[in-house]
């Protein structure tokens, strides 16, 4: 992700002072002790969370050939970790807060259990892989704390498997492997407490309940078999999280007369937001993220926080079968940024979660399901001369052994407008595939506050073969 060239912004505010006349100094207004400014919750925010989740599922036979319609086949209780990203907007009216929030949570709550007693012995798994929601929020502001409730529509994605063991009756051939995928629409309701411990940072603890309607799920076997199962489910999560609030305004304290003007103030950017999409042979994905300097501006060396999410789809052929994949990935990283007159370098580390869904099930593909891993990332932007730039980045995650490296060099072709063109090369992959690219880029196009970067070229993929790629990225400082 190309780092936006640094821009310095100065905002100067001068308040007129109060002119006082009179014959006695004692008649001049006396400056009273100012009240501390109070942070407002109004504005956009982004954050990450982690905690635990547990669900209740009931498997009920609804497949006529099995002959036990309505019989309970299993009652697993998947339990484990939960973690994800959230973003939203708050609007504060005195002590009342209203808002909306979108969140996406990866789940590590897979359960393995004995199932289908009529066809025993069999082993099943239930894996709620992710849950997402779009919720309204209503809360009460009490000092720096916020007490809130939330609710709205929700979606959950599950993967189920079933394998018959030796000794099963003929209707269930031992070794047959069945898999089912489903995304189910439902609702969520919950609440929590959030505390703003710094003007733009808050901590939260939240409980959420998710309810989903009963749904018939279709299982497909690797040898062509098929059956259905009615599955009931609900889910609960308890998470702790952190939010960064973009440009949280300050509610002014009462103003008292003074004999001197208020000091000038200035500010610079401390958030770089970015989004984009990439299209290549049999693959398309998009992303959104933010690089944040929590205590200084981005032009000053200091701590950095990185939130990033991406998702997309792909397809490939193997052993005469066409496979379709959908994936999501998210990062929550922290580290340090080094800033100089001609360079900007960031080193980050943290947690990465990846969810891969392939249909139909590919027994030879190890990159399926959800994995959470440790991730490291580094990037460097330099301007060696007044008319050249370089940008490189590299990252690695232990989730599915995912990696990425890229480097580009640019030359200003606009006599000082700092629009760069030049070559670019990159490579990336995981346990399933690897791909390398060579091409050209056009970077630092400006549309008001927005920066636009374009790239395109040739790609060679170890699974789908050679082809072309194109990328568009938008970024802006806040």
Buried (B, 14 or more C-beta within 10 A) or exposed (E): BBBBBBEEEEEEEEEEEEEEEEEEEEEEEEEEEEEEEBBBBBBBBBBBBBBBBBBEBBBBBBBEEBEBEEBEBBEBEBBBBBBBBBBBBBBBEEEEBBBBBBBBBBBBBBBEBBBBBBBBBBBBBBBBBBBBBBBEBBBEBEEBEBBBBBBBEBBBBBBBBBBBEEEBEEEBEBEBBBBBBBBBEBBBBBBBBBBBEBBBBBBBBBEBBBEBEEBEBEBBBBEEBEBBBBBBBBBBBBBEBBBBBBEBBEEEEEEEEBEEEEEEEEEBBBBBBBBBBBBBBBBEBBBBBBBBBBEBBBBEBBEBBBBBBBBBEBBBEEEEEEBEBBBBBBBBBBBEBEBEEEEBBBBBBBBBBBBBBBBBBBEEBEBBBBBBBEBBBBBBBBBEEEBBBBBBBBBBBEBBBBBBBBBBBBEBEEEEEBBBBBBBBBBBBBEBBBBBBBBBBBBBBEEEEEBBBBBBBEBBBEBBEEBEBBBBBBBBBB
